[in-house]
Amino acid sequence: MPSSVSISLSSKGVHMNRINNRVAVVTGGGAGIGAAISIALAKDGADVAIWDWNVDNVSETVAAIEEAGRRVIVCKVDVANKQQIAEAAEKTRQQLGPVGILVNNAGVSPEQDFVKISEEEWDKVFDINAKGTFLCTQAVIQDMVDAQWGRVVNISSSSAQTGAPRMVHYAATKGAVIAYTKALAREFAAVGITVNNVPPSTVYTAGLQSVEERLEGGIQGYVNATIPVKRVGQPEDIANAVAFLAAEASGYVTGVTLSVNGGRYML
């Protein structure tokens, strides 16, 4: 470090994960990993707009955000629908303010034998997981350009890093998200916008619970065989990584794939 550089810390220390009154959009933010992300960002100082196609079960998430002292709105959005995204973006600006943080979390993860994947199924997964990420980012990034500050965090998947049988269409979309992250990061780095992605591995959500009976030895047996830390991930594990990447203090981190997977995949 050059001798001319000095760092001054207050006696109370530095809050590395603080977000100073920014407006955050979390797609798929009503339940599961998205809910954990929404709550973590609120606790760190963000007002939150939840964009989700299913708005029937968001009351607990909304209550937790309000308990953290932050504002929250809920928008019913299909992330593959450009018009619904535009309407949600406008509602978010009107009720909360310009968007400073976007978490592209909404996605689907179907399973199907490769030879049985139809063209329609392939297109649907790409429409939600890949095109949805593109459309949502394009709808709000001008706010970040105007502010000369922004954080985009894309939720990818360890399936794109390791491969996943019977999930070729899903893994392909998440591989696209990782490449998209790097390209977008380079395009907007000079104007104060960082773009990163978090690929979760085995996380205990409703989706994982639904396939538990098909896993040899159950979830814990699967974890013991595949995850070095020997525990299943929790939504909060992903949320903590997202909160770091969304923070004021993470401005020198961009184009990064921050793997949160218990050691399943190591670079």
C-alpha positions in Angstrom: 0.0 0.0 0.0 1.5 3.4 -0.9 2.7 5.4 2.1 0.4 8.3 1.2 -2.7 6.2 1.8 -4.1 6.2 5.3 -7.2 4.6 6.7 -9.1 6.0 9.6 -11.5 3.9 11.6 -13.9 5.1 14.2 -13.9 3.7 17.7 -17.2 1.9 16.8 -15.6 0.1 14.0 -16.6 -0.2 10.4 -19.9 -1.8 9.2 -18.7 -3.6 6.1 -22.1 -4.6 5.0 -24.0 -1.4 5.4 -26.3 0.0 2.7 -27.1 3.7 3.1 -30.8 4.1 2.3 -30.7 2.6 -1.1 -33.7 1.2 -2.9 -33.3 -2.5 -3.7 -35.4 -4.6 -6.1 -35.4 -8.4 -5.4 -37.0 -10.5 -8.0 -38.6 -13.6 -6.6 -38.2 -11.9 -3.3 -41.2 -13.2 -1.5 -40.1 -16.6 -0.3 -37.2 -18.9 0.0 -33.8 -17.5 -0.9 -35.4 -14.4 -2.2 -37.1 -13.7 1.1 -33.8 -14.1 3.0 -32.2 -11.7 0.6 -34.9 -9.1 0.9 -34.7 -9.3 4.7 -30.9 -9.1 4.8 -30.9 -6.0 2.6 -33.5 -4.3 4.8 -31.5 -5.1 7.9 -28.5 -3.5 6.3 -30.4 -0.3 5.4 -32.2 -0.7 2.1 -35.9 -0.1 1.3 -37.1 -3.1 -0.7 -39.3 -3.7 -3.7 -40.3 -7.4 -4.0 -41.0 -8.3 -7.6 -42.6 -11.8 -7.6 -45.1 -13.7 -9.7 -46.6 -15.2 -6.5 -47.6 -12.5 -4.1 -49.9 -14.6 -2.0 -47.4 -15.7 0.6 -45.2 -12.6 1.2 -46.7 -11.3 4.4 -44.0 -12.7 6.7 -41.3 -11.2 4.5 -43.0 -7.9 4.4 -43.4 -7.9 8.2 -39.7 -8.7 8.7 -38.7 -5.8 6.5 -41.0 -3.4 8.3 -39.7 -4.7 11.6 -36.2 -3.7 10.4 -37.5 -0.2 10.0 -37.5 -0.1 6.2 -40.1 0.6 3.6 -41.4 -2.2 1.4 -43.7 -2.6 -1.6 -44.8 -5.8 -3.4 -45.3 -5.9 -7.2 -46.8 -8.9 -9.0 -44.3 -9.5 -11.9 -43.6 -12.2 -14.4 -39.9 -11.5 -15.1 -40.4 -12.7 -18.7 -43.0 -10.0 -19.3 -41.4 -6.7 -20.3 -44.6 -4.7 -19.7 -45.1 -6.0 -16.2 -41.4 -5.2 -15.4 -41.8 -1.6 -16.7 -44.9 -1.1 -14.6 -43.1 -2.5 -11.5 -40.1 -0.3 -12.1 -42.3 2.8 -12.3 -44.2 1.9 -9.2 -40.9 1.3 -7.4 -39.6 4.7 -8.4 -42.9 6.5 -7.4 -43.2 4.8 -4.0 -39.6 4.2 -2.9 -37.3 6.2 -5.3 -34.7 5.4 -7.9 -33.4 1.8 -7.9 -29.8 1.4 -6.6 -29.6 -2.3 -6.1 -31.0 -5.1 -8.2 -31.0 -8.8 -7.2 -32.0 -11.0 -10.1 -33.1 -14.0 -8.1 -36.3 -15.2 -9.8 -35.9 -18.4 -11.6 -37.2 -21.9 -12.3 -35.2 -25.2 -12.0 -37.1 -28.0 -13.8 -35.7 -31.5 -14.3 -36.1 -33.5 -17.4 -34.2 -36.1 -19.4 -32.3 -34.3 -22.1 -33.9 -36.2 -25.0 -37.3 -35.3 -23.6 -36.8 -31.6 -23.3 -39.2 -29.9 -25.7 -38.4 -26.7 -27.5 -41.2 -25.0 -25.6 -39.7 -26.1 -22.2 -36.2 -24.9 -23.3 -37.6 -21.5 -24.3 -39.6 -21.1 -21.1 -36.6 -21.7 -18.9 -34.5 -19.3 -20.9 -37.3 -16.7 -20.9 -37.4 -16.7 -17.1 -33.8 -17.3 -16.0 -31.8 -15.6 -18.7 -34.1 -13.1 -20.6 -35.8 -12.2 -17.3 -32.4 -11.2 -15.8 -31.7 -9.1 -18.9 -35.1 -7.4 -19.0 -35.1 -6.5 -15.2 -31.6 -5.1 -15.4 -32.3 -3.1 -18.5 -35.4 -1.6 -16.8 -33.6 -0.1 -13.8 -29.9 0.4 -14.8 -30.4 3.9 -16.0 -31.2 4.9 -12.4 -27.8 3.6 -11.4 -26.1 5.4 -14.3 -27.8 8.6 -13.3 -26.6 8.1 -9.7 -23.1 7.0 -10.7 -23.6 4.2 -8.2 -25.3 0.8 -8.5 -25.2 -2.9 -7.5 -26.4 -5.7 -9.6 -26.3 -9.2 -8.1 -27.4 -12.1 -10.2 -28.2 -15.5 -8.7 -26.7 -18.2 -10.9 -26.2 -21.8 -9.8 -23.4 -24.3 -9.0 -25.1 -26.5 -11.6 -23.5 -24.2 -14.2 -20.1 -24.8 -12.7 -20.3 -28.6 -12.2 -23.0 -29.7 -14.6 -26.2 -31.3 -13.6 -27.9 -34.4 -15.2 -31.5 -33.9 -16.2 -31.0 -30.1 -15.8 -29.3 -29.3 -19.1 -31.7 -26.4 -19.9 -31.4 -25.0 -16.4 -27.6 -25.3 -16.2 -27.4 -23.6 -19.6 -29.4 -20.6 -18.5 -27.3 -20.2 -15.3 -24.1 -20.5 -17.4 -25.5 -17.7 -19.5 -26.1 -15.6 -16.3 -22.4 -16.1 -15.3 -21.2 -14.9 -18.7 -23.7 -12.1 -18.7 -22.5 -10.9 -15.3 -18.9 -10.6 -16.5 -19.8 -8.7 -19.7 -22.2 -6.3 -17.9 -19.6 -5.7 -15.2 -17.0 -4.6 -17.8 -19.5 -2.3 -19.6 -20.6 -0.4 -16.5 -17.6 -0.5 -14.2 -16.4 3.0 -15.1 -19.7 4.6 -13.9 -19.7 3.2 -10.4 -21.9 0.1 -11.0 -20.7 -3.3 -9.9 -22.2 -6.5 -11.3 -21.5 -9.9 -9.6 -23.2 -13.2 -9.3 -23.7 -15.8 -6.5 -24.2 -19.5 -7.5 -25.9 -21.4 -4.6 -25.4 -25.1 -4.2 -27.6 -27.3 -2.0 -29.9 -24.9 -0.1 -32.8 -26.0 2.2 -35.8 -24.5 0.5 -39.2 -25.9 -0.5 -37.7 -27.0 -3.8 -35.1 -29.2 -2.1 -37.7 -30.6 0.3 -39.8 -31.6 -2.6 -37.1 -34.0 -4.0 -35.8 -35.3 -0.7 -37.4 -38.7 -1.1 -35.5 -39.2 -4.3 -32.1 -38.6 -2.7 -30.3 -41.6 -1.5 -30.0 -41.3 2.3 -32.2 -38.2 2.2 -30.9 -34.7 2.2 -28.3 -35.3 4.8 -27.0 -38.4 3.0 -26.7 -36.3 -0.2 -24.9 -33.5 1.7 -22.5 -36.0 3.4 -21.6 -37.3 0.0 -21.2 -34.0 -1.9 -20.7 -31.1 0.5 -17.3 -30.9 2.3 -18.7 -28.8 5.2 -21.3 -31.5 5.8 -24.3 -29.4 6.2 -27.1 -28.2 3.9 -27.0 -24.5 3.0 -29.6 -22.1 4.4 -31.2 -19.2 2.5 -29.4 -16.9 4.9 -26.0 -18.2 3.6 -26.9 -16.9 0.2 -28.4 -13.7 1.6 -25.2 -12.9 3.5 -23.2 -13.1 0.3 -25.6 -10.9 -1.6 -25.7 -8.3 1.2 -21.9 -8.1 1.0 -21.9 -7.6 -2.8 -24.7 -5.0 -2.4 -22.9 -3.0 0.3 -21.3 0.4 0.0 -18.0 -1.2 0.9 -17.9 -3.6 -2.0 -17.3 -1.1 -4.7 -14.0 -2.6 -5.8 -15.5 -6.0 -6.4 -17.1 -6.6 -9.8 -17.4 -9.3 -12.4 -17.0 -11.9 -9.6 -18.6 -15.3 -9.2 -18.9 -15.6 -5.4 -19.6 -19.3 -4.9 -21.6 -20.1 -1.8 -21.7 -23.9 -1.8 -20.0 -25.4 1.3 -17.0 -26.4 -0.8 -18.9 -28.4 -3.4 -17.1 -26.5 -6.2 -13.7 -24.8 -5.7 -11.8 -22.7 -8.2 
